[in-house]
């Protein structure tokens, strides 16, 4: 099988476009870690690797993935892109948990995230999530209908994105409950990122399943109601996600590794390999500047998302991760 890059240059999974399991705590476990020198070193290494990801791309001969192997690329994007989304939701939930509750009473928690600062951080993470949604769903409609959708159907006839455990803590945010907005401390950037999120969701559905019902809608008549915990297990299993206590530095390292792999993939193959089936043919409401420009802005959005990720680790990693990084 021809691959887009040599194994020596691709350090994610066992081979180019191979997958890795994702380890995450339960969604309600947002405790922070104490200092861990070994974990900090690993995180800084991952950050530097991502920062240097494009250095060799400008020097090496670039090989596009063969059309015969694009299913492998799109499967990688579907699984790894979803994993990146879970990790970004996890970080967003951490920000929301630190922000003070609305109202006149002072928040008793020590050093809470200010509403304005928290909203600005959420805006950056939400923009990264919007870009990753486009990356995840960048497969051709043929590949989605022939490979991805049947795999989800075989896994569970009613398979649904609404089962994602890590989405629950941020659901209210994406449904318009913007922290600080009522007090005038919201962020216009966050409100715009959330508006774009709704458009991207609609565009992805219109592009991949135009006029079709979701798997859940198709199978509702044949299914018995299952417990939410059971549905969560089905969802996690499909996306190779293992629930266990995980040091926060490991969570961040996993995100950086996946961001780097996605950056290399897009740098080699483009957001839409061979220029096939972009969003240009969709109705005007979906042809927004963000969707149209994302394939060109993807490296800078990825770099910004990585910078925000390192910020969660404190000044040690955040201060040194940009060495050699120029992904604009």
Secondary structure, DSSP 8 states (H G I E B T S, - for coil): ---SS-GGG--SSSSTT----EEE--TT--------HHHHHHHHHHHHHHHTTTTTTTTS------GGGHHHHHHHHHHHHHHHHHHHHHHHHHHHHHB--SSSS---STT-B-HHHHHHHHHHHHHHHHHHHHHHT-S-HHHIIIIIHHHHHHH-TT--GGG-GGGGGGHHHHTT--TTGGGT---HHHHHHHHHHHHHHHHHHHHHSTT---HHHHHTTT-----HHHHHHHHHHHTTEEES---HHHHHHHHHHHHHHHHHHHHHH-SSGGG-S-STTS-GGG--HHHHHHHHHHHHHHHHHHHHHHHTT-HHHHHHTTTT----
